[in-house]
Amino acid sequence: MTRISLSHIVLGIWAVTSCTAPKSNLPQTDNEKVTVLISTGNREKNFHREEIMLQENKTQISANITLNPSKKHQTVYGFGSAITGSTCYNLLKMNTEDRKSFLKETFSVSEGLGQSYIRVPIGCSDFSLSEYTCCDTPGIENFALQEEDTQYIIPILKEILEINPDIQIIGSPWTPPRWMKVNNLKDLQPHNQWTSGHLNPKYYQDYATYFVKWLQAMKSHGIDINAITIQNEPLNRGNSASMFMGWQEQLNFVKTALGKTLKENNLSTKIYLFDHNYNYDNMPEQQGYPTHIYKDEEASKYVTGTAYHNYGGQYSELEKIHNQHPDKELIFTETSIGTWNDGRNLSHRLADDMEQIGFGTLNNWCKAVIVWNLMLDENGAPNREGGCKTCFGAVDISTNDCKTITKNSHYYVIGHLSSVIKPDAVRIENQKNTDQNILCTSFQNTDGSYALVLLNKNAQDTQVVVTDGQKHFSYTVPANAVASFRWK
């Protein structure tokens, strides 16, 4: 495995700005050229940049991939990873120059890959330095951000926002304060545990206020939170910090407390349901979880959409939910690599992860794609007892020097998407006339440029011809490689 020192990283990424940037800052795209980024599973090429010529369609073109910009699908928010307490701990172990260099490579729109959507825990997760919430002393008046928030997560978020002020943030709790939990909804006995339990209906209003106080506290530090999910993995009782919240409970909480409380406090924060697996952890009574809530008119009016993970089931569930409720959004908020899926073997993981969490989500209506921890050390740490001890980060950092970075598949997948597909880009149809081992997704950015991200699963280099109907280009994609193309 090749290890790359931050001091030797050469970015070579072209300048792109978001649609909110002043017009004078927009890049002058060469209308005769296509910019290409290539990463190979054998690590010979890592975001390798090239430029190729774009040619006019003067005669009939026999193309492998034809874009059809007249057929539009969803608009996307962006791509990114989770900024957990563990990620921030590792980043703050780096010296300032190396950390800023890595964050610039990751988040800068003009000098890096332009990741644009991140996830943060509300309180602890299984990748925190301790187990905590922001109100561990009973009584909602005792709410306060904790040391992990103020000394680790917020400083890193501020550094990221300085690099990319337009980045969007979604927050997710792993557990409410323990004093709000009961053993079950029949006995209603106190459940003063970090793991499992249910939210006591008696504290619905207090917990809704908890969300508001967290949003306001983050705002007081200059951090705007765009969206929240109500409970990370609500069907998973066994995580280091967790709570069970079936669809009926989530419906009641949104309907009677959370939605109204956000509105009363003039917060336009989006609410996403579920935040768990495609297969609903094989619980028959929980199948189609968000659709039950959508059927309740009062609850549904407060809800923007649903978030999914991929630790169980198939991404075909996304299209199924979209077809039932096309007015509601879909986002993808968590996936991890680890020992169970040969997570550091890029030659294996690059193609599979791009297919599953790149194309599988975007081509099935997701508006954002977020992977789990941005950075863990080579031991997958820091982590919590009872949580995942076999997970790897999108990148590993060496504890020997707190400098040497190894990029894993999730960093490449997100980077290839974010480098060419910009916030508010619209997915457009493409027609393929090529072998089944060439997979892709296509978008049109707000500046009119086209973005195509392509995977060659073949064991040999494969030539593709791409046209947008007016111009075309030809490119030989290396074996087992991902290629991102952008042209105007």
C-alpha positions as CSV (number, residue, x, y, z in Angstrom):
1,M,0.0,0.0,0.0
2,T,1.4,3.3,-1.0
3,R,1.6,5.9,1.7
4,I,1.6,9.6,0.7
5,S,3.1,12.3,2.9
6,L,1.0,15.4,2.9
7,S,4.1,17.5,2.0
8,H,4.3,15.6,-1.3
9,I,0.6,15.8,-2.4
10,V,0.1,17.7,-5.6
11,L,-3.5,18.6,-6.1
12,G,-3.7,19.7,-9.6
13,I,-7.5,20.3,-9.4
14,W,-9.0,22.9,-11.6
15,A,-10.9,25.9,-10.2
16,V,-14.6,25.6,-9.8
17,T,-16.9,27.7,-7.8
18,S,-20.4,27.2,-6.5
19,C,-23.4,28.9,-8.0
20,T,-23.4,31.3,-5.1
21,A,-20.0,32.7,-5.9
22,P,-19.6,36.1,-7.6
23,K,-19.6,35.8,-11.4
24,S,-16.1,37.3,-11.6
25,N,-14.8,34.3,-9.6
26,L,-16.2,31.7,-12.0
27,P,-13.5,29.7,-13.9
28,Q,-12.9,30.4,-17.5
29,T,-13.7,26.9,-18.8
30,D,-11.9,26.0,-22.1
31,N,-14.7,25.1,-24.4
32,E,-12.4,22.9,-26.5
33,K,-11.1,20.8,-23.7
34,V,-12.3,18.2,-21.2
35,T,-10.6,18.0,-17.8
36,V,-10.1,14.4,-16.6
37,L,-9.3,13.0,-13.1
38,I,-8.2,9.4,-12.9
39,S,-7.7,7.1,-9.9
40,T,-6.7,3.4,-10.3
41,G,-7.2,0.5,-8.0
42,N,-3.5,-0.3,-8.1
43,R,-2.7,3.2,-6.8
44,E,-0.6,4.0,-9.8
45,K,-2.8,7.1,-10.4
46,N,-4.3,9.1,-7.6
47,F,-6.5,11.9,-8.8
48,H,-4.2,12.2,-11.8
49,R,-5.2,15.2,-13.9
50,E,-5.2,15.4,-17.7
51,E,-6.8,17.5,-20.4
52,I,-8.1,16.1,-23.6
53,M,-9.6,17.7,-26.7
54,L,-13.4,18.1,-27.2
55,Q,-14.4,17.8,-30.8
56,E,-17.5,18.9,-32.8
57,N,-20.0,16.3,-34.0
58,K,-19.6,17.0,-37.7
59,T,-20.9,13.6,-38.7
60,Q,-22.9,10.8,-37.0
61,I,-20.9,9.7,-33.8
62,S,-20.9,6.2,-32.7
63,A,-20.8,6.9,-29.0
64,N,-20.6,4.6,-26.0
65,I,-22.3,7.1,-23.7
66,T,-24.7,9.8,-24.9
67,L,-25.9,12.5,-22.5
68,N,-29.5,13.7,-22.8
69,P,-29.6,17.1,-20.9
70,S,-33.3,17.5,-21.7
71,K,-34.3,14.7,-19.4
72,K,-33.6,15.9,-15.8
73,H,-33.8,14.2,-12.5
74,Q,-32.8,15.3,-9.0
75,T,-30.8,18.3,-7.9
76,V,-27.9,17.5,-5.6
77,Y,-26.6,19.2,-2.4
78,G,-23.2,17.6,-2.4
79,F,-20.8,14.9,-1.1
80,G,-18.7,14.4,1.9
81,S,-18.0,12.5,5.1
82,A,-18.5,12.6,8.9
83,I,-16.6,14.9,11.1
84,T,-16.8,12.9,14.3
85,G,-15.0,13.5,17.6
86,S,-12.5,10.8,16.6
87,T,-11.8,12.5,13.2
88,C,-11.3,15.8,14.9
89,Y,-9.0,14.3,17.5
90,N,-6.8,12.9,14.7
91,L,-6.8,16.1,12.7
92,L,-5.8,18.1,15.8
93,K,-2.8,15.8,16.4
94,M,-1.4,17.0,13.1
95,N,0.7,20.2,12.9
96,T,-1.3,23.2,11.7
97,E,0.4,23.4,8.3
98,D,-0.2,19.7,7.5
99,R,-3.8,19.8,8.7
100,K,-4.7,22.9,6.7
101,S,-3.1,21.3,3.7
102,F,-5.2,18.2,4.0
103,L,-8.4,20.1,4.7
104,K,-7.8,22.4,1.7
105,E,-7.2,19.3,-0.5
106,T,-10.5,17.9,0.7
107,F,-12.8,20.9,0.9
108,S,-11.5,23.7,-1.2
109,V,-13.6,24.5,-4.2
110,S,-10.8,26.3,-6.0
111,E,-7.7,24.3,-4.9
112,G,-9.0,20.9,-3.9
113,L,-11.8,18.3,-4.3
114,G,-14.6,20.5,-3.1
115,Q,-16.4,18.2,-0.7
116,S,-19.6,20.1,0.2
117,Y,-21.8,18.2,2.7
118,I,-20.7,16.8,6.1
119,R,-22.3,15.0,9.0
120,V,-21.7,15.7,12.7
121,P,-23.0,13.9,15.8
122,I,-25.3,15.7,18.2
123,G,-23.6,14.5,21.4
124,C,-21.5,11.4,21.3
125,S,-21.2,8.6,18.7
126,D,-19.3,5.4,18.8
127,F,-16.4,7.5,17.4
128,S,-16.2,9.9,20.3
129,L,-13.6,10.4,23.0
130,S,-16.3,9.7,25.7
131,E,-20.0,9.0,26.0
132,Y,-22.0,12.1,26.6
133,T,-25.0,14.2,25.6
134,C,-25.4,18.0,25.9
135,C,-27.7,17.6,28.9
136,D,-26.5,14.8,31.1
137,T,-27.8,16.5,34.3
138,P,-31.7,16.1,34.4
139,G,-33.6,19.2,33.3
140,I,-33.4,20.7,29.9
141,E,-32.3,24.0,31.5
142,N,-28.9,22.2,32.0
143,F,-28.2,22.0,28.3
144,A,-24.7,23.0,27.3
145,L,-22.2,22.0,24.6
146,Q,-19.5,19.8,26.0
147,E,-15.7,19.7,25.8
148,E,-15.6,17.4,22.8
149,D,-17.9,19.9,21.0
150,T,-16.0,23.1,21.9
151,Q,-12.4,21.8,21.9
152,Y,-12.5,19.3,19.0
153,I,-15.5,19.4,16.7
154,I,-16.2,23.2,16.5
155,P,-12.6,24.2,15.9
156,I,-12.3,21.8,13.0
157,L,-15.7,22.9,11.6
158,K,-14.5,26.5,11.7
159,E,-11.3,25.6,9.8
160,I,-13.4,23.7,7.2
161,L,-15.9,26.7,6.9
162,E,-13.0,29.0,6.4
163,I,-11.9,26.9,3.4
164,N,-15.4,26.3,2.1
165,P,-18.0,28.7,3.6
166,D,-20.8,27.2,1.6
167,I,-20.5,23.7,3.0
168,Q,-23.7,22.1,4.3
169,I,-23.9,20.3,7.6
170,I,-26.3,17.7,8.9
171,G,-26.5,16.7,12.6
172,S,-27.5,13.3,14.0
173,P,-27.9,12.1,17.6
174,W,-26.9,8.6,18.7
175,T,-28.8,8.9,22.0
176,P,-30.9,11.5,23.9
177,P,-29.9,12.2,27.5
178,R,-30.3,9.1,29.5
179,W,-32.9,10.6,31.8
180,M,-35.2,10.9,28.9
181,K,-35.1,7.2,28.2
182,V,-37.4,4.3,29.4
183,N,-37.1,0.6,29.1
184,N,-40.2,0.2,26.9
185,L,-43.4,2.1,26.1
186,K,-45.6,-0.1,28.3
187,D,-43.8,-0.1,31.7
188,L,-42.1,3.3,31.3
189,Q,-39.4,2.4,33.8
190,P,-36.2,4.6,33.7
191,H,-33.5,3.3,31.4
192,N,-30.4,5.1,32.6
193,Q,-28.2,3.5,30.0
194,W,-26.2,4.7,26.9
195,T,-27.4,1.7,24.9
196,S,-31.0,0.9,23.8
197,G,-34.1,2.1,25.6
198,H,-36.9,4.3,24.1
199,L,-37.7,8.0,24.3
200,N,-40.2,8.6,27.1
201,P,-43.2,10.4,25.6
202,K,-43.2,12.5,28.8
203,Y,-40.0,14.2,27.5
204,Y,-41.0,14.7,23.8
205,Q,-41.1,18.5,24.3
206,D,-37.9,18.5,26.3
207,Y,-36.1,16.5,23.6
208,A,-37.5,18.8,20.8
209,T,-36.1,21.7,22.9
210,Y,-32.8,19.9,23.1
211,F,-32.6,19.9,19.3
212,V,-33.4,23.6,19.2
213,K,-30.8,24.4,21.9
214,W,-28.1,22.5,20.0
215,L,-28.9,24.3,16.7
216,Q,-28.8,27.6,18.4
217,A,-25.6,26.8,20.3
218,M,-23.9,25.8,17.0
219,K,-25.2,29.0,15.4
220,S,-23.7,31.0,18.3
221,H,-20.3,29.6,17.2
222,G,-20.9,30.7,13.6
223,I,-21.9,27.2,12.4
224,D,-25.2,26.9,10.6
225,I,-26.8,23.5,10.6
226,N,-28.8,22.8,7.4
227,A,-30.5,19.6,8.5
228,I,-31.0,17.0,11.2
229,T,-31.9,13.4,11.4
230,I,-34.0,12.4,14.5
231,Q,-32.0,9.3,15.5
232,N,-29.0,7.5,14.1
233,E,-29.9,3.9,13.3
234,P,-33.2,3.9,15.2
235,L,-33.5,0.1,14.8
236,N,-30.1,-0.7,16.2
237,R,-30.2,-1.2,20.0
238,G,-26.7,-2.4,20.3
239,N,-24.4,0.5,19.5
240,S,-22.1,2.1,22.0
241,A,-24.7,4.9,22.3
242,S,-28.1,4.1,20.8
243,M,-31.9,4.2,21.2
244,F,-34.7,2.2,19.6
245,M,-37.2,4.4,17.8
246,G,-39.7,2.6,15.6
247,W,-41.6,4.5,12.9
248,Q,-44.7,5.0,15.1
249,E,-42.5,6.7,17.8
250,Q,-40.7,8.8,15.3
251,L,-44.1,9.9,13.8
252,N,-45.4,10.9,17.2
253,F,-42.3,12.8,18.1
254,V,-42.2,14.8,14.9
255,K,-46.0,15.4,14.9
256,T,-46.4,16.5,18.5
257,A,-43.1,18.1,19.4
258,L,-40.2,18.4,17.0
259,G,-41.8,20.0,13.9
260,K,-43.8,22.6,15.8
261,T,-40.8,23.5,18.1
262,L,-38.5,24.1,15.2
263,K,-41.2,26.2,13.5
264,E,-41.9,28.2,16.7
265,N,-38.2,29.1,17.0
266,N,-38.1,30.2,13.4
267,L,-35.7,27.4,12.4
268,S,-35.9,26.2,8.8
269,T,-33.6,23.2,9.6
270,K,-34.6,20.2,7.4
271,I,-35.8,17.1,9.1
272,Y,-34.9,13.7,7.6
273,L,-36.4,10.5,8.9
274,F,-35.0,7.0,9.6
275,D,-31.1,7.3,9.0
276,H,-30.7,3.5,8.8
277,N,-30.4,0.5,6.5
278,Y,-32.1,-0.3,3.2
279,N,-33.6,-3.5,4.7
280,Y,-35.0,-2.0,7.9
281,D,-32.9,-4.6,9.8
282,N,-35.2,-7.3,8.6
283,M,-37.9,-6.2,11.0
284,P,-41.3,-6.9,9.4
285,E,-43.2,-4.2,11.3
286,Q,-40.6,-1.6,10.3
287,Q,-40.6,-2.3,6.5
288,G,-41.1,0.9,4.5
289,Y,-40.4,2.9,7.7
290,P,-40.7,6.5,6.3
291,T,-43.7,5.8,4.2
292,H,-45.8,5.2,7.4
293,I,-44.9,8.7,8.6
294,Y,-45.5,10.3,5.2
295,K,-49.1,9.0,5.3
296,D,-49.7,11.1,8.3
297,E,-50.5,14.6,6.9
298,E,-49.6,16.5,10.0
299,A,-46.3,14.8,10.6
300,S,-45.4,14.7,6.9
301,K,-45.6,18.5,6.5
302,Y,-42.6,18.9,8.8
303,V,-40.4,16.3,7.0
304,T,-38.1,16.9,4.1
305,G,-37.2,13.3,3.3
306,T,-35.4,10.2,4.4
307,A,-31.8,9.2,5.1
308,Y,-30.3,5.8,4.4
309,H,-27.3,3.6,5.3
310,N,-26.2,0.5,3.4
311,Y,-25.2,-2.0,6.1
312,G,-28.1,-4.2,5.1
313,G,-30.3,-4.5,2.0
314,Q,-30.0,-3.1,-1.5
315,Y,-30.0,0.4,-3.0
316,S,-33.1,-0.6,-5.1
317,E,-35.0,0.4,-1.9
318,L,-34.2,4.1,-2.8
319,E,-36.1,4.0,-6.1
320,K,-39.0,2.1,-4.4
321,I,-39.4,4.8,-1.8
322,H,-38.9,7.6,-4.4
323,N,-41.6,6.1,-6.6
324,Q,-44.1,6.0,-3.7
325,H,-43.3,9.6,-2.6
326,P,-41.5,11.5,-5.3
327,D,-42.2,14.8,-3.4
328,K,-39.9,13.7,-0.6
329,E,-36.1,13.8,-0.7
330,L,-33.6,11.0,-0.3
331,I,-30.1,11.3,1.0
332,F,-27.4,8.8,1.9
333,T,-25.7,9.5,5.2
334,E,-23.5,6.6,6.2
335,T,-21.4,3.7,5.0
336,S,-18.1,2.4,6.3
337,I,-15.2,0.2,5.2
338,G,-13.5,-2.1,7.7
339,T,-12.0,-5.5,8.3
340,W,-15.2,-7.2,7.2
341,N,-15.0,-6.0,3.6
342,D,-11.3,-5.9,3.1
343,G,-11.5,-2.2,3.5
344,R,-7.9,-1.2,2.8
345,N,-7.6,-3.2,-0.4
346,L,-8.1,-0.4,-2.9
347,S,-7.9,-2.8,-5.9
348,H,-11.0,-4.5,-4.6
349,R,-12.9,-1.7,-2.8
350,L,-12.6,1.1,-5.4
351,A,-14.9,-0.4,-8.0
352,D,-17.4,-1.9,-5.5
353,D,-17.7,1.2,-3.4
354,M,-18.1,3.5,-6.5
355,E,-20.8,1.2,-7.8
356,Q,-22.7,0.9,-4.5
357,I,-22.4,4.3,-2.9
358,G,-21.7,6.5,-5.9
359,F,-23.9,5.3,-8.7
360,G,-26.3,3.2,-6.6
361,T,-27.3,6.2,-4.6
362,L,-27.2,9.0,-7.2
363,N,-28.8,7.0,-10.0
364,N,-31.6,6.2,-7.5
365,W,-32.5,9.8,-6.5
366,C,-30.2,10.6,-3.6
367,K,-29.4,14.3,-3.3
368,A,-26.4,13.9,-1.1
369,V,-23.9,11.1,-0.4
370,I,-21.9,11.1,2.9
371,V,-19.5,8.4,4.1
372,W,-18.5,7.7,7.7
373,N,-15.4,9.0,9.5
374,L,-13.2,11.3,7.4
375,M,-10.1,10.3,9.3
376,L,-9.1,7.5,11.8
377,D,-5.7,6.3,12.7
378,E,-4.2,3.1,11.4
379,N,-5.9,1.2,14.2
380,G,-9.3,2.6,13.4
381,A,-9.2,4.7,16.5
382,P,-10.2,6.5,18.7
383,N,-13.4,4.4,19.1
384,R,-15.8,3.3,21.9
385,E,-16.4,0.1,23.7
386,G,-19.6,-1.4,22.2
387,G,-19.2,0.5,19.0
388,C,-17.3,-0.3,15.8
389,K,-13.8,-1.4,16.5
390,T,-13.2,-2.8,13.0
391,C,-14.0,0.4,11.0
392,F,-11.5,2.3,8.9
393,G,-11.7,6.0,8.0
394,A,-11.9,7.5,4.5
395,V,-8.3,8.2,5.2
396,D,-5.9,6.7,7.7
397,I,-3.3,8.8,9.6
398,S,-0.2,7.3,11.0
399,T,0.2,7.6,14.8
400,N,4.0,7.4,14.3
401,D,4.3,10.9,12.8
402,C,0.7,12.3,12.8
403,K,1.4,13.3,9.2
404,T,1.5,10.3,6.8
405,I,-1.9,9.9,5.1
406,T,-3.2,6.7,3.4
407,K,-6.3,7.4,1.2
408,N,-8.9,4.6,1.2
409,S,-11.7,3.9,-1.3
410,H,-14.3,6.2,0.3
411,Y,-12.0,9.2,-0.1
412,Y,-11.6,8.5,-3.8
413,V,-15.3,7.8,-4.3
414,I,-16.4,11.1,-2.7
415,G,-13.5,13.1,-4.2
416,H,-14.3,11.9,-7.7
417,L,-17.9,12.9,-7.3
418,S,-17.3,16.3,-5.6
419,S,-14.6,17.3,-8.0
420,V,-16.9,17.6,-11.0
421,I,-20.5,17.4,-9.6
422,K,-21.1,20.7,-7.9
423,P,-23.8,21.8,-5.5
424,D,-27.2,22.4,-7.3
425,A,-26.1,20.3,-10.2
426,V,-28.9,18.3,-11.9
427,R,-28.7,14.7,-12.8
428,I,-29.4,14.1,-16.5
429,E,-30.1,11.0,-18.4
430,N,-27.4,9.1,-20.2
431,Q,-27.8,6.3,-22.7
432,K,-25.1,3.6,-22.8
433,N,-24.0,1.5,-25.7
434,T,-21.0,-0.3,-24.1
435,D,-20.3,-3.4,-22.0
436,Q,-21.8,-3.9,-18.6
437,N,-18.5,-3.3,-16.8
438,I,-18.7,0.5,-17.7
439,L,-20.9,2.3,-15.2
440,C,-21.5,6.0,-14.9
441,T,-23.6,8.9,-13.7
442,S,-24.0,12.2,-15.4
443,F,-24.9,15.8,-14.3
444,Q,-25.2,19.3,-15.6
445,N,-23.7,22.0,-13.3
446,T,-25.3,25.5,-12.8
447,D,-22.6,27.0,-15.0
448,G,-23.8,24.8,-17.9
449,S,-20.8,22.4,-17.7
450,Y,-21.3,18.7,-18.0
451,A,-20.0,16.2,-15.4
452,L,-19.6,12.5,-16.0
453,V,-18.2,10.1,-13.4
454,L,-17.3,6.7,-14.9
455,L,-16.1,3.3,-13.6
456,N,-14.2,0.8,-15.6
457,K,-14.7,-2.6,-13.9
458,N,-12.8,-4.4,-16.7
459,A,-9.5,-6.0,-16.1
460,Q,-8.1,-4.2,-19.2
461,D,-8.0,-0.6,-20.3
462,T,-11.2,0.3,-22.2
463,Q,-11.8,3.1,-24.7
464,V,-15.1,5.1,-24.4
465,V,-16.6,7.7,-26.7
466,V,-18.8,10.2,-25.0
467,T,-21.1,12.8,-26.6
468,D,-23.4,15.5,-25.3
469,G,-25.2,15.7,-28.7
470,Q,-23.1,18.5,-30.0
471,K,-19.5,17.6,-29.1
472,H,-17.7,14.4,-28.2
473,F,-14.4,13.1,-26.8
474,S,-12.7,9.7,-26.7
475,Y,-10.7,8.4,-23.7
476,T,-9.1,5.1,-22.8
477,V,-10.0,4.5,-19.1
478,P,-7.4,2.3,-17.3
479,A,-8.4,-1.0,-15.9
480,N,-10.2,-1.0,-12.5
481,A,-10.3,2.8,-12.5
482,V,-12.6,5.7,-11.8
483,A,-12.6,8.7,-14.2
484,S,-14.3,12.1,-13.6
485,F,-14.8,14.3,-16.7
486,R,-15.9,17.9,-16.9
487,W,-16.5,20.0,-20.0
488,K,-18.5,22.9,-21.2
